[in-house]
Amino acid sequence: MNKYDVGVITDGEAGRNLAFDLSANGYSTVLYNTGLDNMSRDEMNRYIAEIQEMGILASTSSEMTVNLLKAPRILFVVSRSGVFAEEMLRELYELAGEGDILIDTCDTNYKVTAARCRQFEKKQIAYIGAGFSGAETGALAGASIMAGGSLDAYTSIYDMLCCVSSKYDGFPCCAYMGPDGAGQYVKMLHNGIAYGVMQALSEAISVLRHIGGCDETQLREIIGEWGTGDNESFFIQAAYDILSKRDAETGKPLTELVSDKVGYGKSVVWLCTSAAELSVPIPSIYAALNQRFLAALKKERTAFFDLVAGEAEKEIHIINDEKKAFIEDVRNGLYLCTLCIYTQAFALLRRASDLYIWGTDPLDAAITFQGGSYIRARILSRAIDAFRNRQDVKSLLEDPYFAGTVKRYSVSLRRIAGLAAEGAVPAPVFTASLSYLDAYAAKELDTGLVELMRDYVQDAGFEKKDEEKKRYHADWKDVRDEISCQEITK
């Protein structure tokens, strides 16, 4: 019986597309789609005929898939569901053997990925936790691949991964991010960036609509123009396409009919949790996630609106003579929000890599993002240049180009955040980004009083200016205005 090069186990389109891509690149492929169980006989026959036309063999079980592969066996597990990944990997732990390679492309917590690496290593099975972005868009389009886990296994299948990855500037958008959970951590960052960028763009359009008075046609023209400049990105193009669509039944723009409730996955929750654990500020990304939480509170928001109707509303409209400058301010503000999102994400990556000793190169992550992923953007090309110019850069804001951009565009971001607040138009990413930039640029923050209150309540101690290596505790029980501060020696 002929043996095959690679197996794909999936529950959806992304796995099928990956199998198509592998087959088209010359790898004999076995595909096991658990979704076959939910298909009618006719649907199943059409599906099998379609994949057979691509030279792919349809399997009906994990065991059959494993038995059809050459040794060492290479298996991809592809799904959006963590439950699916858990079930399939549990089966494969029993079925796979020494030297086999398992590539888990599901969105998995990086700590779980690290534990699985150790678990499979006990049986000398190589486990790779690889974040994939873009694989759902269609076969042969290529994906951005962020791999972590066994370096030896990654090296052995590198050519295969490059074949199914997208390309940027001649380079494959496929990179080894580090051991254990590094690849999945970078994918978490990717998802967090996507959340932030989508929310910031939504806020920009909301401000244009509610304060600028722009209708759908005008919005589409504006977004289309932005798509040819520095704001060009996958999501700008997506917004342009969405704004052109109307509901076939009512003829109304889809943007007028869609509910404001929006779903969310666990990966960005994990990301924000990690940022808190590592003490890295990512307020722009957290604001985007928090807005999704608020969006889910539809009944509560509706009830509160009825309770305070009119109190928060204030009509603000830009007159025609000011409209061109207003639109430019929104564009500039959106650019700075996007810069803050990328800056915060890469700062978190650097901190995580240092702590977990991954050795992740932010340049590799940026190049991987810029290919087939959803967060590809012109600003990311600038970030790639910044990382190439200075490998030790701690923050993208230190780059001369980005620092100059902050100087030029800050007034625009401040104006739009202010107009949004005055007009009661929620813009959490705009305001969070402005506060982040103001705090990052402040020589001194107002947190000294917070530290004194900690000492007042908890005897936590504090440092004095110019004496940062010493800690003091104030005698708050002293009723006099002038109180003594004792150095803490232990």
Secondary structure, DSSP 4 states (H G I P E B T S, - for coil): ---BSEEEEESSHHHHHHHHHHHHTT--EEEEEGGGGGS-HHHHHHHHHHHHHTTPEEESSHHHHHHTBPSSPEEEEE-S-HHHHHHHHHHHHHH--TT-EEEE-S---HHHHHHHHHHHHTTT-EEEEEEEESGGG-TTS-BEEEEEE-HHHHHHTHHHHHHTB-EETTEESEEEEESTTHHHHHHHHHHHHHHHHHHHHHHHHHHHHHTT---HHHHHHHHHHHTTSTT-BHHHHHHHHHHT-B-TTT--BHHHHS-S-----SHHHHHHHHHHHTT---HHHHHHHHHHHHHT-HHHHHHHHHHSTTTS-------HHHHHHHHHHHHHHHHHHHHHHHHHHHHHHHHHHHHHT----HHHHHHHHTTTSTT-BHHHHHHHHHHHH-TT-S-GGGSHHHHHHHHHHHHHHHHHHHHHHHTT---HHHHHHHHHHHHHT-SS-TTHHHHHHHHHHH---EEETTEEEEEEEE-TT--SSS--EEEE--
